[in-house]
Amino acid sequence: MKDFFLRIRERIAQPQEAEDDFQEVSDEYVELNAAPTKEDRAKVKVRPFVMEEFEDIKEILDVLREGSTIALVNIRPLKDKDLVELKRAVSKLRKTCEAIDGDIAGFGEDYVVAVPYFARIHRNSIVE
């Protein structure tokens, strides 16, 4: 009978010791940085481009496909050089914007603005 009570006492004492260990551990804690820092958050870039020839379109399309860059494209040099190549480049840019669910619009006579899926370009509608 004495052995029986000793075994019960040991079993009862073990959880209490474990509880004491838990209290000691809970006094010491490890801080986790769960919130993303300012640098960790994705940022939107507004990046200027100059299109001097048709091959310059490749870099613009690549950054638009990445999805975090708004492209401001100066088309004046290509416009002065070759109007057919300009139309071809703008057409390719427009098709890519449609494919990525982006938007594209002319900005003045010398610029084209292309944005990825998360942005839309405001257009003034003229009502007469």
C-alpha positions in Angstrom: 0.0 0.0 0.0 2.9 2.3 0.8 4.3 1.7 -2.7 1.0 2.5 -4.2 0.9 5.9 -2.5 4.5 6.6 -3.4 3.8 6.0 -7.1 0.7 8.2 -7.0 2.8 10.9 -5.3 5.5 10.7 -8.0 2.9 10.9 -10.8 1.3 13.9 -9.1 4.6 15.5 -8.5 5.8 15.1 -12.1 3.2 17.4 -13.7 3.9 20.0 -10.9 7.6 19.9 -11.7 6.8 20.2 -15.4 4.5 23.2 -14.5 7.5 24.8 -12.6 9.7 24.2 -15.7 7.0 25.9 -17.8 6.9 28.9 -15.6 10.7 29.2 -15.8 10.5 29.0 -19.6 7.6 31.4 -19.9 9.7 34.0 -18.0 12.2 33.8 -20.8 10.8 34.4 -24.3 11.9 34.8 -27.8 10.7 37.7 -29.7 9.6 37.0 -33.3 9.4 39.7 -35.9 6.1 38.7 -37.5 5.2 42.1 -39.0 7.0 42.8 -42.2 9.4 45.7 -42.1 9.1 48.7 -44.4 11.9 47.2 -46.6 10.2 43.8 -46.8 7.0 45.1 -48.3 6.7 45.2 -52.0 6.9 48.6 -53.5 5.7 50.0 -56.7 8.3 51.5 -58.9 7.7 54.2 -61.5 10.5 53.8 -64.0 11.2 56.0 -67.1 12.3 54.5 -70.4 13.5 56.0 -73.6 12.6 54.1 -76.8 15.2 54.8 -79.4 14.7 51.7 -81.4 12.3 48.7 -81.5 14.6 46.4 -79.5 14.2 48.8 -76.5 10.7 47.4 -76.0 12.1 44.1 -74.5 13.2 45.6 -71.3 9.9 47.5 -70.9 7.9 44.3 -71.4 10.1 42.4 -68.9 9.5 44.9 -66.1 5.8 45.1 -66.8 5.5 41.3 -66.7 7.2 41.3 -63.2 4.2 43.2 -62.0 5.6 45.9 -59.8 6.7 48.6 -62.2 4.8 51.5 -63.9 6.6 52.4 -67.1 6.8 55.9 -68.4 8.1 55.5 -72.0 9.5 58.4 -74.0 8.7 57.5 -77.6 10.0 60.8 -79.1 13.4 59.4 -80.4 11.7 56.5 -82.2 8.9 58.7 -83.5 11.5 61.0 -85.1 13.5 58.0 -86.5 10.9 55.5 -87.8 7.1 55.9 -87.4 6.4 52.3 -88.6 8.7 50.9 -85.9 7.0 53.1 -83.4 3.6 51.8 -84.3 4.9 48.2 -84.1 6.4 48.8 -80.7 3.3 50.5 -79.3 1.2 47.6 -80.6 3.4 45.1 -78.9 3.3 47.1 -75.7 -0.5 47.3 -75.9 -0.9 43.5 -76.5 1.3 42.8 -73.5 -0.7 45.1 -71.3 -3.9 43.3 -72.3 -2.3 39.9 -71.6 -1.2 40.9 -68.1 -4.5 42.7 -67.5 -2.7 46.0 -67.4 -3.5 49.4 -68.9 -1.8 51.7 -71.5 -2.4 55.3 -72.5 -0.7 58.1 -74.3 0.6 60.9 -72.2 1.0 64.0 -74.3 2.6 63.5 -77.7 5.9 62.1 -76.6 5.1 59.6 -73.8 3.2 56.4 -73.3 2.3 55.1 -69.8 2.0 51.4 -69.2 0.8 49.9 -65.9 0.5 46.3 -64.7 -2.7 44.6 -63.4 -3.0 46.5 -60.1 -3.4 50.0 -61.6 -5.7 51.7 -64.0 -5.1 54.9 -65.9 -7.6 57.7 -65.5 -9.1 59.0 -68.7 -11.1 62.2 -68.9 -14.2 61.6 -70.9 -15.4 64.6 -72.9 -19.1 65.0 -72.9 -20.7 67.4 -75.4 
